[in-house]
Amino acid sequence: MLSILFNWLYVAFTAFCLGQAFCIFVEKRFGYQVRRLHSVMVAGLVAATIYAQVFSLFYRVGFLANVLLLLFCFSVLIIFRKKVWQEACRYFRECPNAAKAVILLLILAWAYFTSRGYLVYDSDLYHGQSIRWIEEYGVVKGLGNLHVRFAYNSSVFSLSALYSMKFLLGRSLHAISGFFALILSISTLDITRAWKRKKMLLSDYARAAAIYYLTIISKEVVSPSSDYVVMCIIFFIVIKWLEQMERKKEDFSVVPYALLCVCGVYAVTLKLTAGLILVLTLKPAVILIKEKRYKEIAMYLCMGLLTAAPWVIRTVLISGWLLYPFPQLDLFAVDWKIHAERAAADAAEIRTWGRALYDAALVDMPVFGWFSGWFSTTLSFSEKLLILADIFCAFIFCLTAAYTFLKRKRENLDYLLLMSAILLSYVFWQLSAPLLRYGYAYVLLLAVLTAGHLLTGRKCSVFMYGMLLIYGGYKLFVLTGYICENGRAPAYIWQQDYGIYELNTYELNGETFYYPETGDRTGYASFPAVPAKIEVEFRGEGIKDGFRMSP
């Protein structure tokens, strides 16, 4: 836990400096000031992720990457010292003392959750090894041939490698999921304003959904999984989008909408299945085109391309495909390309596993063939209620859309655009690989925002407040019990490490590789490790030259 806190100090410092540099650019170029500290931090984390990926294209992400990062951060502090100091003082001054105390408690709580808990299966299957490859080599051509899961290439693994501190500590920290959860939890604190205004806005319902999600992942956030990070980013985008919708007309600016769309591109680099959140780009695109602000359009497009480009390049180098595992986009004739049949089989395995079929041959089974089994065997009672609510909410959305267009209710268009992005994301998740961890944000937001739309603007009844307080007290009781239950875990200094497994070895061109005696998990410590021996060959003399399938 102590190691997590020190790690987060460094993450917060660098993210703050990078975020401030970006926000200064936005203010000078677009005349828009980012006012909230958690927004600055998210901007900094996006910038740090892009930097880590670009660096990985040329060298391993470790000591040198952090030295250059620190040099840049100190340069920002020196060059913009007056502006940065003024902003830091403003953040501190505008934060009430009660909020400061709550934030301190949140930091300690999330550091506790991040220090121990349930490490999801995939963390020892490929997450840890993916991060280690970036720490040791940066990027290796054809790495996906060694293990197809490496080709999923979430950008958060590069960020994790940047902040893992392996070069300094001799062990790899995996605290990024917890830090994103911390930032999201801080951004939800504005829900307390509903008490003062005596009504809940639509953004408050989104915050309530985010808080619910955070309580769900608290036991698993120790995992370096992309699923938690991308869900936190989706919640952040939706909350901030709703905040802009709720502003007065005279305070309208297209800039925050466009920047949130760039953040949506970032979400895609975290997990490709987040792609439908980019439906939101319609709003800033239409406004900017109508006003003929083509220079700004070019700037935002450049931001989006800069965010996506290093991730796309890494994907091509690792897998040979533009987007993996989508072998339909066959654009590159490179010798390290994962065979199309293998990519298709991997995609089928992910989809059938999410549907609780566990047989890739059943990937083409129609939804009515697998839905009932998935619904009855994989979901808890509360999750079943959520799914049923989502199906009903999809029907409500269709009615709302029809009413809006028939009655020409232009004031509903912003809401419909946001809900279209969420509904399409939910439908894609439901019909592809509906493992709840992959799409909890869509499941929650579709139901909660539909209910919120029906109730928004109405005065909160004593009953509603009472229910919220009772539920909050229940969750606090559950989390307190979890903290006490795991209090004896030896994780107050060092974070809980990856799992240890019995491994065998084999030689490939003089290099030793590890594989498990049983099962398919290898953990992090033994490197390089694969789930099973596989027929690959070096593209050159050593690992740095990459891998390709044996003839």
N, C-alpha and C positions, 0 to 999 in steps of 0.2 A: 504493500500500500504506500509506503514511504517513497519507494522508487517511482511509483506512478505519479505522485504529487510533484516530485522533482522533474520528471519527464514532462508533465503538463505545464510546468512553469516555462520550460524551454519551448514547448509547442505554442503556448499562449504568446510568448514574447515574439517569436518569429512570425506567427500568424498575424499578430497585431501590427508589426512593422510592414509586412507585405500588404496587409489589408489597408493600412493608412496610405501607403504609396499608391495603391490602386484608387482609393477614394479621392485622393488629391488630384489624380489624373481625371477622374470623372467630374469633379467639381470644376476644374479648369476647362475641360473640353466640352461638357454638356451643361454646366451651370447648375448642377444638382448636388446637394450635400447629403451624404449618408449620415443619418443622425444616431443610429443605435449601434452600440458596441458589438452586440452579437452579430449584426449584419457585417460589420467590419471584420470580425473574426472569421465568418464564413467566407468572405471574399479572400482573406489571407490564406485559408485552407485550400481554396480552389487554386490560388496562385502557387502555393507550395506543392500541390499535386502535379500541376503542369511542369513546374521546375524539376521535380523528382523524375518524372517520366522523360523529359528531354535529356536530363543528365544521364539517365540509364541507357540512352542510345549510344553513348560514347564511353561510359566507364561505370564501374560498380558504384552503387549508392551507399556511401559510408562516410568515412572521415573527411575526405576532400569535398564531397557534396555539402557537408555541414559547415566546413570552413568557409566556402564561397557564399553559402547562405548567410552566415553570420556577418561576413564582410558587407554584403548587400544591406542587411538589416541595420548595421551600425552606420552605413552611409546614409540611409534614410533618416535615421535619428539626427545625424549631423547636418545634412542639407536642409531638412524640413523641421529642424528642432523647435522653432517657435510654433509652427502649426501643430505639430504632434503634441507638444506640451499643452497647448490650449485645448486641444481635443481631449487629451487624457484628463485634464482638470474638469472639463465639462462633463465627461462621463461620470466622474466620481461625484461631482456636485449635484447632478441631476438624479442620482440614484438615492432614494430614501434610505435612512439607516435600517429600517425594517427589512428592506429588500437586500441590503448588504449582508445582513445576518442570515437571511434565507439563502442567498447565493453561497455564502461560506458553508452552510450546512449541505447544500447541494453538491459542492465540490468534494466535501468529505464523504458524502454518501456514494457518489459515483466513483470516487477513488476506491472505496470499499468494494463496490460491485465489480469494478474492473480488475481488482486484485485477485479475485477468486470466483468460482462458480462453475457452471456447466460449459465445458468446451464442446461446441457442436462437432458432429462427426467429421464434417469436411475440413475442419481446422487441422486435424492430424492426417487427413487424406491428401490435401494439396495446398491449403492456405499457407501453412507454415513453410513448406518447401518452396512455394511460389515466392514468398518474401525472401527466403534465403538465397534463391537464384539471383534476385535483384541485388541483394547485399554483396554477393560474391562475384557476379559477372555483369550485372546490368541487364542486358538483353542478349539472348543466344538464339541464333537462327534455328528454326525447326525444333525448338524445345518441346512443342506440342506433340511431336512424334514420340518423345520419351514418355509423356503422360498427357493424354488429351485434355485433362482438366487445366493444365498450365495454359492452354490456349484461350481460356475464358478471360484472362488478362484484365481483371478489374483494376482501374487506376488507383484504387485505394491501397493495393499491395505495394505500389511504388511509394505512396505516402507513408505507409507503415515501415517500409525499409528505411526511408529517410529519418524517421523518428525512433527507430528501434534501439539505437545506441549500442548496437552489438560491438562496434569497434572500441567503445569506451568501457562497457560493462562486462564483456565476454559472454553475454546472453542477450537474446533478442526480446525486447519488450513489445507487447502487442496491446497498446492502450488507446489506439485511435478510435475504435468504436465507442469506447466510454467517453472520450472527449467530445465526439459529435453528439452523443446523448446528453452530455452536460450542457452544451451550447443550446440544444433544442429545449431542454428543460428551463433554462434561463429565459428563452424567448417566450415561453408560455406563461410567465409570471404576470403578464398584463391581463390575464383572465380575472384577476382580483378587482379590476376596475368595474367589472359588471355589477359588483355590490353597490358601488357608489352611484352608478347611473340607473340602478334598479331595472336593468334589462340586459339581456345578452345579445351581442351582435353575432353575425355569422362567423366572424373570426374567432370569437370566444368558443363557439362550438368546435371549430377546428383545433383550438388549443386544448379543449377538453379531450378530444380524440387523441391528440399527441400525448397528453399526460397518461391516458389509459395505455397507449402503446408503450410508453417508457416504463410503466410498472410491469408490463409483460416481459420486456427484454432485460430487466435488471439482473436476472439470474444467469443470463447468457452473454452479456455484453463483454465478458472477458475474452470472447472469441474474436479473432481478427477477420470476421466475416464481412463481405461486401453487403450482405442483405440488410444489416442494421444501419449501416451508413447511408445507403441509398434511401431507405425508408425515412430516416431522419431528414434527409435533404428534401424529399417529396413533401413531408409535413411542413418544413420551413418555407418552401416555395408557396404552398397553398396558403399558409397563415399570412405571409407577407403580401401575397396577391390580394387577399381579402382585405387586409389593412388599407391597401391603396384604393380598393373599391369603395371603402367606407369613408374616405376623406371627402372633404367639401369640394364642390366643383371648382371653386377658385384656387384650390391647392393642387389641381390636377397637373401631373407631369407624366409623359410617356417614358421617361428615362428608367424609373424603377421597374416598370413592366418589361422593358427590353433587357435590363440587367438580370431580372429573374428568369427570362428565357435563356440567357447565357448560362445561368445556373442550372437550367433544365438540360442543356447540353452536357454539363458536368455530370448530372445524374445519369445520363446515358453512358458515359465513360465508366461510371461505377458499376452499372449493370444494364446491359443492352435492353432488357425488357422494360426499362423506364422510358423508352423512346416516345410513347404516345403522350407524355406530358408536354411534348413540343407542340401539340395542338394549340397551346396558349400563345404561340408566336403570332397567330392570326391577328390578335389585338394590336400590338405595337406595329406590326407590318402594315396593316390597313391604315392606321393613323399616320405613320411616317410617309407612306406612298401618297395618301391624299394631300398631305401638306408639302409634298415634293422635297422632303428632307433627305436627299439621296446620299449626301456625305455621311449623315448619321447612320443611314442604313448600311453603308459600306463599313463604317466603324464597328457596328454591332456584328456584322457578318464576319469581320476579321477576328473579333473577340471569340465568336463561336468556333471559327476554324482553328484558332490558336488553342482553344480548349480541347478540341477533338483530335487535332492532327497528331500529336505525339502518341495518343492512345491508339489511333488507327495504324500508325507506323509500327508500333510495338506489336499489334495484332498480326499484321502482315509478316513481320519478321519471325514471330513465334510460330504462326500456323500456316502461312502462305495464303491465307484467305483475307479478304477485306473485312468481313464480319464473320466471326466464328460463333456458333456452328451453323452457318447458313451457306452450304456449298452451292447454292443457286447463283451466288455472286462470284463467279470464277473469272477473275481478272488478271491473275499473275501466273506466269509459267515459270515457276521456280522449283528447284530440285528438292527443297525442304518442305514442300506443301504436304500437309496431312491428306491422306487419300480420301476422296469424296465419300466413299462407302463408310469409312471409319468415322468421318465427321457426322454423316447422317445417322449412323448407329448411335453415336454419342448423344446427339440431339434427341433421338427416340428414347434412349434410356432415361434422360432427364425428364422428359414429358410423361412417360409411363410411371416413373417413380413418383412424381408429383401427384399422379392420378390414383395412386395406390394399386397399380396393376402389376408392377415389378416384373414385367416381361416386355422387352422392346418390340417383340413381334406384334403386340397389341396396340401399337401406336396409332393405327388408323381406326380404332374402335370409335364409333360415333358417341357423342356426348351422352346420349340417353342410355348407352350401354355401360358406362363407367361411373356416371354421376352419383347414382344411388349408393353404390358400394363405397365410393370416396366419401360421400356425405355421412354415411352411417359409421364408418370405421376410423376415420382420421380426425374428426372434429369433436371437440368437447361440446357440452350443452350450450354454453354461451356462444361458441363459434358457430354452431348450427343456427342459433337465433340471428346472428349477424348475417350469415349467408341468405337466410330466408328474407331478412329485412332488405338486403341488397337487391334481391330479385324483385321484391315489391317496389323498391325505390326506382329501379329501372323503368317500371311501368309508370310510376308517378312522373319521372323525367319526361317520358314520351308525351304524357298528357300536358305537362307544363310547356313543353316545346310547341305542341300543337296550338295551345291557347295563346302563346306569345305571338306566333306568326299569324294566326287568324285575327286576333285583336290588335295586332301591330304594337305590342307592348315593348317598345325599344328599351325601356329601363330594365327589362329582364335579360337582355342579350349578354351582358357581362357574366351574370350568374350562369346562364346556359353554356357559355363558352368554357367556364371553369368546370362545370359539372360534366360537360362532354369529354374533357380531357380525363377526368377521374373515372367516368363510366367506361370509356373506351379502354383505359388502362385496366380496369377491373375485368372487363369482358376478355381482354387478351390474356390476363393472368388466369382467369377461370377456365379458358379453353385450351391453354397450353400446358403449363406445369403448376397446378394449383396447390403447391405446398404453401401453407399459410405464411411461413417465414418470408417467402418471396414477394408477398403482396399485401401485407397487413395494412399498410397505409391506404390502399385503394378500398379494401374491405371496410375499414372504419370510416373513412371520409365520405364514401358514398351514402352510407346510412345516416351518419351524424349530420352531414350538411343538408341532406334532404329534410330531416326533421327540423334542423335549425332554420331552414328557409320558410317552413310553415309557421315557426314560432317567433322569428326575428322581429324585433320592434315591440313585441308585447312585454308588458311588465312581468318580471319574474315573480312568481307566486312564492309565498312562504314554503309551500310544499316542495317546489323545485329546489329552492335553497337547502331545505332540510334534506332532500334526497342526495344532493351533491355533497353535503357535509357528512351524511351517514356513509356514503360510498367512499369519500376521501378518508374518513376515519377507519373504515374497514381495510382499505388498501394500506394505510399507514400501519395498522395492526399486523397485517400479513407481512409487510416488508420488515417490520421490527422483529417479528418472529424469525424471518429468514436470516436477518443479521445476527441474532442471538444463536441461531442454530449453527451458523458457520463461523462463529466467533473464534473457535479454537483452531481454525485452519491456519497453518504457519505461513501467512501471506501479509504480515504487517510490515515487513521490510521489503521482500522481493515479491513480485507478482507470481501467481501460479503459473508454472511453466507448461509447455506442451507435454503431451503424453510420451511415455517411454515404451517401446515395443521390442520384442525379440526379433532380431533381423538376421538374415543371411547375406552373404556377399557373392558377387560374381565379377569377373574382369571383362572389360571392354576396351580393347586397344591400350592395355596397360593401366587403365583407370578403374578404380574400385567403385562399384555401385552396390547399394543396399536394397533389399526387398524383404518383406515380412515373412516369417515362418507360417503364420496363419492370418487370415483376413487380408485387408488391403491398406491398412494405415501404417504410416512410418514415423510420424511425428516430425520434429524439426532438427534434433541434434545430429543424427546420422545423415551425412550429405555427400554426394547426391543419392537420393532414395526414390524408388518407384514402387507402385503397388504390386508389380509382378515383373519377372524377366520378360523383356520384349526384344524382338529382332530389329535393332536399329544399327546404324553405322555412323561413324564420324564423317563429316563433310570434308575434313582436312586431317591434320595431325593430332588435334586435341579438342577439348570441350569447347574452347572459345570459337572454333570454326563452325560449331553447330552440329545438328543431327539430321538424318534423313532415313527413311525406311529402307531396309535392306532389299535388294532386288528379289 
